Amino acid sequence: MPFRKSVLASLLISSGALSTPAIALANDSSELEQLRALVQELDQKVRILDRKNELAEEAAESRKKETPIVNASENGFGLKSADGKHEIKLRGLVQLDYRNYDDAGNQAANVDGFDFRRIRPSIEGTLFGKYDFRFTPEFGEAKTASATSTSGIVDAYIDARFKPWAKVRAGKFKPFVGLERLQSGSDIKFIERSYVSNNILPNRDLGVSLHGDLLEGKLNYAVGVFNGVNDGADAPTTQDTNGDKEYAVRVFTTPLKGSDSALEGLGFGLSATHGNFNATAASTGLPNYKSAGQQTNFFSYSNTFGFGDRTRWSPQAYYYYGPFGLIAEYARVSQDVKNTGNLQATLDNDAWQIAGSWILTGENASFKGVKPKQNFDPDGAGWGAWELVARYQENNIDDAAFTTATQTRFASRLTNSRSAQSWAAGLNWYLNQNLRLAVNYEQTRFEWGGGGTIANPLDRPDEKTLFTRFQISY
């Protein structure tokens, strides 16, 4: 080895074995033997040094294979085993809003002010390379207008990735049903989700789901069984009070994924849920439908409870091409109900939305948020990413739900609206991957619900909202 030779030469020179006088005097056999013995001794020492170096290198390599990897970046903070099979990550989402409501609605609940919409620290990770887990508590505002601010558990599940086409998720999570609902709260384009997500389809539920990807990720499927929740509701983490369960199924395809086609970013699918629930007047099992501003229930059942089947179905699609993005979604729920007067009916309520976005700074739009080409720099080196958004949405209630001039049914048209129609426009500024500022203006027109008479109900005043948000996510 070059190292051994150089060390040997150095030792010989330093010892004087290779000095000119020594070579000149090494004429008799005894001196040659002494020199040979010295060389052998030095060679042995060099071999020992070589071996020690090899052992040190092997020990360092072994420690490297066993030393955990610490990560700290814009994607969060984490700790990973050296073999990559075990990992834990710390993430978080904080959204501080300022909400301004127009006074024309005269709604006592619509108070202008600051609001922590979401405060969600998350712990997630992987065990043995295939068992993912996530635990996310909520410290933000309550999820219903009538409740006081409380904390709860948003996500608590494990996801076993046996094969790309065979994954099992169990715990509390978003059922694979709503398209916009499956977007992370940090990636949604508007400050509030649509009527489809908030008023019709389930938010989160307790259950188990088999899901996976087929055809090289071009087809996604999911089937699951859950406790079942009201329209737009978030399940509590308690024992279910209803023995019947709700079943969910979804199929979604991106047929041109991975191609060079202009339709590569097209995805569409269909989802559905079905369950049977017999509630009571004390625990109705029925929802209240919120306005776009999330503070007013524009429709609530009166002396009515769920009694029988509940079926939801939802066609859905998105399209992304360059800086342009579009999402469209429809949801319909058929609910068997019964009032305290024993009148029964099947009511069909629905909602739909179409929302578009355009990134002014040229970044590619996607279902999973926006990453600026250049982060914002106060010195003017970069301005982040800027995005315009616009949306139209409706929420419609079955006419058969309302009290008529001759019959008391399930809701009064004097205090409840049969339709809410909203349009919104907004601007998103992504300072970097983790910081975002947003402003939304939304106006909603209601049909009925503003008093008057049964024969001639008045419309509830329009709701006009101006929302702003500062968001930190990592």
C-alpha positions in Angstrom: 0.0 0.0 0.0 1.3 3.6 -0.7 0.5 4.5 2.9 2.5 1.6 4.3 5.5 2.3 2.0 5.5 6.0 3.0 5.3 5.2 6.7 8.0 2.6 6.4 10.3 5.0 4.6 9.7 7.7 7.1 10.4 5.4 10.0 13.6 4.1 8.4 14.9 7.6 7.6 14.0 8.9 11.1 15.7 6.0 12.7 18.8 6.5 10.6 18.6 3.1 8.9 18.6 4.7 5.5 21.3 7.4 6.1 24.3 7.4 3.9 26.8 6.5 6.6 24.6 3.5 7.6 24.6 2.2 4.1 28.3 2.6 3.7 29.1 0.7 6.9 26.7 -2.1 6.3 29.4 -4.4 4.9 29.6 -7.4 7.2 26.9 -10.0 7.7 26.1 -8.9 11.3 25.2 -5.4 10.3 23.1 -6.7 7.4 21.2 -9.0 9.8 20.6 -6.1 12.2 19.4 -4.0 9.3 17.1 -6.8 8.1 15.7 -7.3 11.6 15.0 -3.6 11.9 13.2 -3.5 8.6 11.1 -6.5 9.6 10.2 -4.8 12.9 9.3 -1.6 11.2 7.3 -3.5 8.6 5.3 -5.2 11.3 4.6 -1.9 13.0 3.3 -0.5 9.7 1.1 -3.5 9.2 -0.4 -2.9 12.7 -1.0 0.7 11.9 -2.7 -0.3 8.6 -5.0 -2.7 10.4 -5.9 -0.1 13.0 -6.8 2.3 10.2 -9.0 -0.3 8.6 -10.7 -1.1 11.9 -11.3 2.6 12.5 -12.8 3.0 9.0 -15.1 0.0 9.5 -16.2 1.3 12.9 -17.0 4.7 11.4 -19.0 3.1 8.6 -20.9 0.9 11.1 -21.7 4.0 13.2 -22.9 5.8 10.1 -25.3 2.9 9.3 -26.7 3.1 12.8 -26.8 6.9 13.4 -30.3 8.5 13.0 -30.7 11.2 10.4 -32.0 14.6 11.6 -34.0 16.7 9.2 -34.9 20.3 9.4 -36.3 22.1 6.3 -39.3 23.8 4.9 -41.0 20.4 4.9 -40.9 20.2 8.7 -38.7 18.6 11.3 -38.0 15.0 11.7 -35.8 12.1 12.7 -35.2 9.1 10.5 -33.4 5.8 11.1 -30.2 5.2 9.1 -31.9 2.5 7.0 -34.9 4.8 6.3 -37.5 2.4 7.5 -38.5 4.3 10.6 -39.3 8.0 10.7 -41.1 10.6 12.8 -41.9 14.1 11.5 -43.2 17.2 13.3 -45.5 19.4 11.2 -47.9 22.2 11.9 -50.6 24.5 10.5 -51.7 27.8 11.9 -54.3 30.1 10.3 -55.1 33.5 11.7 -58.1 35.1 10.1 -59.8 38.5 10.3 -63.5 38.3 9.3 -65.7 41.2 8.4 -69.4 40.8 7.9 -71.7 43.3 6.3 -74.3 44.6 8.7 -77.2 44.3 6.3 -77.8 40.7 7.3 -78.5 41.8 10.9 -77.2 38.4 12.1 -76.2 38.6 15.8 -73.6 35.9 15.4 -71.8 37.7 12.6 -69.3 39.7 14.7 -66.2 41.2 13.0 -62.9 40.2 14.5 -59.9 37.9 14.6 -60.2 34.2 14.6 -57.7 31.3 14.8 -59.4 29.1 12.2 -56.9 26.2 12.6 -54.1 25.5 15.1 -52.9 22.0 14.3 -49.6 20.6 15.4 -49.1 17.1 13.8 -47.0 14.1 14.6 -46.6 11.7 11.7 -44.2 9.1 10.5 -43.4 5.6 9.3 -42.6 2.3 11.0 -40.9 -0.6 9.3 -41.0 1.1 6.0 -44.7 0.5 5.4 -46.9 1.6 8.4 -47.6 5.3 8.2 -49.3 7.1 11.1 -50.6 10.5 11.8 -51.9 12.3 15.0 -53.3 15.8 14.7 -55.1 17.7 17.6 -57.1 20.8 16.9 -56.8 24.0 19.0 -58.5 26.3 16.7 -62.1 27.5 16.6 -65.1 25.2 17.1 -66.6 23.5 14.0 -70.2 24.5 14.6 -71.7 27.9 15.1 -73.6 26.8 18.3 -70.6 25.3 20.1 -68.1 27.1 22.3 -64.5 27.0 21.3 -63.1 23.5 22.1 -60.1 21.4 21.3 -60.4 18.0 19.7 -58.7 15.3 17.6 -58.7 15.9 13.9 -56.7 12.9 12.6 -55.6 9.8 14.4 -54.9 6.9 12.1 -52.5 4.3 10.8 -52.1 3.5 7.1 -50.5 0.2 6.2 -49.0 0.2 2.7 -48.8 -3.5 1.9 -48.8 -2.9 -1.9 -49.4 0.2 -4.0 -52.8 -1.3 -4.8 -53.5 -2.6 -1.3 -53.4 -0.1 1.6 -55.4 -0.2 4.7 -56.2 3.0 6.8 -57.9 2.7 10.2 -58.8 5.3 12.8 -60.2 8.8 12.5 -59.6 10.4 9.1 -61.2 11.9 6.0 -63.3 9.3 4.3 -62.3 9.0 0.6 -65.4 10.8 -0.6 -65.1 14.5 -1.3 -62.5 15.9 -3.7 -62.0 19.3 -2.2 -62.2 17.7 1.3 -59.2 15.5 0.5 -57.1 18.6 -0.1 -55.0 19.6 2.9 -56.3 22.6 4.9 -53.1 24.4 3.9 -53.7 23.8 0.2 -57.3 24.9 -0.4 -57.7 27.9 -2.6 -60.3 29.7 -0.6 -60.4 30.6 3.0 -63.5 28.4 3.5 -64.3 25.2 1.7 -67.4 25.0 -0.5 -71.0 24.0 0.4 -70.2 20.5 -1.1 -67.5 19.9 1.6 -69.0 21.8 4.5 -72.7 21.0 4.2 -73.2 17.7 2.3 -70.2 15.3 2.3 -68.7 13.9 5.5 -65.7 15.7 7.0 -64.0 13.1 9.2 -65.2 9.8 10.5 -64.1 6.7 12.5 -63.6 3.6 10.5 -61.4 1.6 8.2 -60.8 1.8 4.5 -59.1 -0.3 1.8 -57.6 1.9 -0.9 -54.8 1.9 -3.5 -53.5 2.9 -6.9 -53.7 0.9 -10.1 -52.5 1.2 -13.6 -49.3 3.0 -12.6 -51.2 5.5 -10.4 -53.7 6.4 -13.1 -56.6 4.9 -11.2 -57.3 5.3 -7.5 -60.0 3.4 -5.6 -61.3 3.3 -2.0 -63.9 1.3 -0.1 -64.6 1.7 3.6 -66.9 1.2 6.5 -67.5 4.0 9.1 -69.6 4.9 12.1 -71.4 7.5 10.0 -71.7 11.3 10.5 -74.2 14.0 9.7 -73.8 16.0 6.5 -70.6 18.0 6.7 -69.9 16.7 10.2 -66.7 15.7 12.1 -67.1 12.5 14.2 -66.3 12.5 17.9 -63.8 10.0 19.2 -66.3 8.2 21.3 -68.3 5.0 21.1 -70.9 5.1 18.3 -74.5 5.2 19.5 -75.9 3.7 16.3 -75.4 0.0 15.5 -75.8 0.5 11.8 -72.7 1.6 9.8 -72.1 3.8 6.8 -70.3 2.5 3.7 -68.2 4.6 1.3 -66.8 4.0 -2.1 -64.8 6.1 -4.5 -63.1 5.7 -7.9 -60.9 8.5 -9.3 -58.8 8.4 -12.5 -56.1 10.6 -14.1 -56.1 8.7 -17.4 -53.3 10.8 -19.1 -51.0 11.1 -16.1 -47.3 11.0 -17.1 -48.0 11.9 -20.7 -47.1 15.1 -22.7 -50.8 15.8 -23.5 -52.5 19.1 -22.6 -54.9 16.9 -20.7 -52.3 15.3 -18.4 -53.7 17.3 -15.5 -57.3 16.1 -15.9 -58.8 13.9 -13.2 -62.4 12.8 -12.6 -64.3 10.3 -10.5 -67.4 9.4 -8.6 -67.9 8.6 -4.9 -70.9 7.5 -2.8 -71.9 6.7 0.8 -74.8 4.7 2.2 -76.1 4.0 5.7 -79.3 3.4 7.7 -79.9 5.5 10.8 -82.9 5.7 13.1 -82.4 8.7 15.3 -84.7 10.3 17.9 -86.2 13.8 18.5 -83.6 14.2 21.3 -80.7 13.3 19.0 -81.9 14.1 15.5 -79.0 12.9 13.4 -79.6 15.7 11.0 -77.4 18.7 10.0 -77.6 22.4 10.1 -76.6 24.0 6.8 -74.2 26.9 7.1 -73.9 30.0 5.0 -70.6 30.7 3.1 -69.5 32.9 6.0 -69.8 29.9 8.4 -71.6 31.9 11.1 -75.3 31.6 10.1 -77.4 28.4 9.7 -79.6 29.3 6.8 -81.4 26.0 7.1 -82.3 23.8 10.2 -84.8 21.1 10.6 -87.6 21.6 13.2 -89.0 18.8 15.3 -87.6 16.3 12.8 -85.0 13.5 13.0 -83.4 11.0 10.6 -85.3 7.8 10.3 -84.2 5.4 7.6 -81.7 5.4 4.8 -79.1 8.1 3.9 -77.4 8.0 0.5 -74.9 10.5 -0.9 -73.3 10.5 -4.3 -70.8 12.9 -5.8 -69.3 13.3 -9.3 -66.1 15.3 -9.1 -63.3 16.5 -11.4 -60.2 18.8 -11.6 -58.0 20.1 -14.3 -54.5 21.7 -14.1 -52.5 23.0 -17.0 -49.6 25.3 -16.4 -50.7 28.2 -14.1 -54.4 27.4 -14.6 -56.5 25.2 -12.2 -60.1 24.2 -12.1 -62.1 22.1 -9.7 -65.8 21.1 -10.1 -67.8 19.0 -7.7 -71.5 18.1 -7.1 -73.0 16.3 -4.1 -76.5 15.1 -3.4 -77.9 13.5 -0.3 -81.1 11.6 0.0 -82.2 11.5 3.6 -85.2 9.7 5.1 -86.7 11.9 7.8 -89.6 11.8 10.3 -91.2 14.6 12.3 -92.7 14.4 15.7 -96.1 14.3 14.1 -95.1 11.0 12.4 -94.9 12.5 8.9 -92.2 10.8 6.9 -90.5 11.7 3.6 -87.3 11.2 1.7 -85.6 14.6 1.1 -83.1 15.3 -1.6 -80.7 18.2 -0.8 -77.7 19.1 -3.0 -74.8 21.4 -3.5 -72.3 22.1 -6.2 -69.3 24.3 -6.9 -67.0 25.3 -9.8 -63.8 27.2 -8.8 -60.9 28.4 -11.0 -57.4 29.7 -10.2 -54.7 31.4 -12.2 -51.1 31.9 -10.9 -50.0 35.3 -12.1 -46.3 34.6 -11.6 -46.3 31.5 -13.8 -45.8 28.6 -11.4 -47.6 25.4 -12.2 -51.0 24.9 -10.5 -51.7 21.6 -8.8 -54.0 19.9 -6.4 -51.3 20.0 -3.7 -50.7 23.7 -3.4 -48.2 26.2 -4.9 -44.4 26.4 -4.5 -43.0 29.8 -5.6 -40.2 29.9 -8.1 -38.7 32.7 -6.1 -39.4 33.3 -2.4 -40.3 36.7 -1.2 -37.3 38.8 -0.3 -37.8 42.3 1.3 -34.8 43.5 -0.7 -36.7 42.9 -3.9 -34.8 39.8 -5.1 -38.1 37.8 -5.3 -41.8 38.4 -4.8 -43.1 34.9 -4.2 -46.2 33.6 -6.1 -49.5 35.4 -6.7 -52.7 33.7 -7.5 -56.2 34.9 -8.5 -59.2 32.7 -7.5 -62.9 32.8 -8.3 -65.8 30.5 -7.4 -69.5 30.0 -7.8 -71.5 27.6 -5.6 -75.0 26.7 -4.6 -76.7 24.8 -1.8 -80.3 23.8 -2.4 -82.9 22.2 -0.1 -85.8 20.0 -1.2 -89.0 21.9 -1.5 -90.8 19.0 0.2 -88.9 19.9 3.5 -90.9 23.1 4.0 -94.2 23.8 5.7 -97.0 24.6 3.3 -100.1 26.6 3.8 -102.0 23.4 4.7 -99.4 21.1 6.3 -96.7 21.3 8.9 -93.7 19.6 7.5 -90.0 19.6 8.5 -88.9 23.3 8.4 -90.5 26.7 8.2 -90.0 28.8 5.0 -90.2 31.9 7.2 -86.9 31.2 9.1 -85.2 28.8 6.7 -83.9 29.4 3.1 -84.4 26.8 0.4 -81.4 28.0 -1.5 -78.0 29.8 -0.9 -76.2 31.0 -4.0 -72.7 32.4 -3.5 -69.9 33.9 -5.7 -66.4 34.6 -4.4 -63.2 36.2 -5.6 -59.8 36.3 -4.0 -56.1 36.7 -4.1 -53.4 34.5 -2.6 -49.8 35.6 -2.0 -47.4 32.7 -1.3 -44.4 34.4 0.2 -42.7 31.0 0.2 -43.6 27.4 0.6 -44.6 27.9 4.2 -46.1 31.4 4.5 -49.3 32.6 2.7 -51.5 35.7 2.8 -55.0 35.5 1.4 -58.0 37.8 1.0 -61.5 36.6 -0.1 -64.7 38.5 -0.8 -67.9 36.4 -1.0 -71.5 37.4 -1.4 -74.5 35.1 -0.9 -78.1 35.4 -2.0 -80.8 33.5 -0.1 -84.2 32.4 -1.2 -86.8 32.6 1.6 -85.9 32.6 5.3 -86.5 36.3 5.9 -89.9 36.3 7.5 -93.1 37.4 5.8 -96.0 35.0 5.5 -96.3 31.4 4.6 -97.9 32.3 1.3 -95.3 35.0 0.5 -92.1 34.4 2.4 -89.4 37.1 2.2 -85.8 36.4 1.3 -83.1 36.5 4.0 -80.8 39.6 3.4 -77.7 38.9 1.4 -74.6 37.9 3.3 -71.4 39.8 2.3 -68.1 38.8 3.8 -64.5 40.0 3.5 -62.1 37.5 5.0 -58.3 37.7 5.3 -55.8 35.0 6.4 -52.2 34.7 7.5 -51.1 31.1 7.3 -48.0 29.2 8.4 -47.6 25.6 7.4 -44.7 23.3 7.5 
